[in-house]
């Protein structure tokens, strides 16, 4: 679902700061329970998401472990790009 949300957000030119809310709305529209909407919200949350940093990652160690244990092998990773 996260990959579909990312595609939809890009197609609709959703501001990156609004992607968490967009992801939660997408999950709810797809019939997800309140608990199930927490997963995409966390994946797109700037505070909780896996974030690349200097060849590694910061944040989200518990998230990464939970995702792997759930059998997920591809997911979204927010990456900030400077617009210069």
Secondary structure as GFF3:
##gff-version 3
##sequence-region A 1 84
A	DSSP	alpha_helix	2	11	.	.	.	ID=ss1
A	DSSP	three_ten_helix	16	18	.	.	.	ID=ss2
A	DSSP	alpha_helix	19	29	.	.	.	ID=ss3
A	DSSP	alpha_helix	34	43	.	.	.	ID=ss4
A	DSSP	beta_strand	51	53	.	.	.	ID=ss5
A	DSSP	beta_strand	56	58	.	.	.	ID=ss6
A	DSSP	alpha_helix	61	69	.	.	.	ID=ss7
###
